Amino acid sequence: MNSFLLILSILVVVIGMYLGISLLNKNTPVPKGTNKAGCDACNSPHCSVRDDEVIDPLDCELTQT
């Protein structure tokens, strides 16, 4: 029973840290003097930049055909 509680508490801590770090990262402002990454920043079709702004598919490298 003690090992189950230990494993459960470690899992809760890890998930809590992940959620906390993700929330802090999302709320961190972009430093002045830098440009926000655009559609050509990565090759991932699931990029979070795509969710934040409306991108014209003709201007994007990752257009669907």
Phi, psi and omega per residue, in radians:
M1 nan -0.656 3.138
N2 -1.148 -0.649 3.135
S3 -1.194 -0.609 3.093
F4 -1.108 -0.777 3.124
L5 -1.150 -0.638 3.100
L6 -1.136 -0.818 3.125
I7 -1.104 -0.759 3.132
L8 -1.103 -0.743 -3.135
S9 -1.185 -0.668 3.083
I10 -1.115 -0.740 3.121
L11 -1.093 -0.757 3.120
V12 -1.111 -0.720 3.123
V13 -1.132 -0.773 -3.128
V14 -1.121 -0.799 3.120
I15 -1.124 -0.703 3.102
G16 -1.109 -0.716 3.094
M17 -1.127 -0.736 3.121
Y18 -1.062 -0.836 -3.138
L19 -1.134 -0.718 3.127
G20 -1.122 -0.786 3.133
I21 -1.154 -0.686 3.108
S22 -1.110 -0.738 3.121
L23 -1.136 -0.766 3.103
L24 -1.113 -0.692 -3.141
N25 -1.154 -0.704 -3.126
K26 -1.171 -0.598 -3.078
N27 -1.573 -0.028 3.130
T28 -1.366 2.193 -3.136
P29 -1.259 2.721 3.102
V30 -1.281 2.322 3.131
P31 -1.061 2.577 3.114
K32 -1.150 2.521 3.125
G33 1.561 0.042 3.098
T34 -2.013 2.670 3.099
N35 -1.711 2.506 3.078
K36 -1.220 2.436 -3.126
A37 -1.132 2.468 3.128
G38 -1.795 -2.818 -3.078
C39 -1.171 -0.447 -3.102
D40 -1.545 0.215 -3.094
A41 -1.260 -0.539 -3.132
C42 -2.612 3.078 -3.132
N43 -1.843 0.279 -3.093
S44 -1.561 2.215 3.071
P45 -1.269 -0.165 -3.123
H46 -1.898 0.490 -3.094
C47 -1.129 2.423 -3.137
S48 -1.232 -0.348 3.094
V49 -1.126 -0.634 3.136
R50 -1.100 -0.560 -3.119
D51 -1.292 -0.471 -3.037
D52 -1.491 -0.380 -3.072
E53 -2.434 2.713 3.095
V54 -1.536 2.152 -3.077
I55 -2.017 2.300 3.073
D56 -1.222 2.150 -3.084
P57 -1.048 -0.439 -3.136
L58 -1.297 -0.419 3.132
D59 -1.585 -0.083 -3.048
C60 -1.719 2.462 3.102
E61 -1.231 -0.409 -3.018
L62 -1.791 0.783 -3.127
T63 -1.279 2.611 3.100
Q64 -1.591 2.391 3.141
T65 -1.924 nan nan
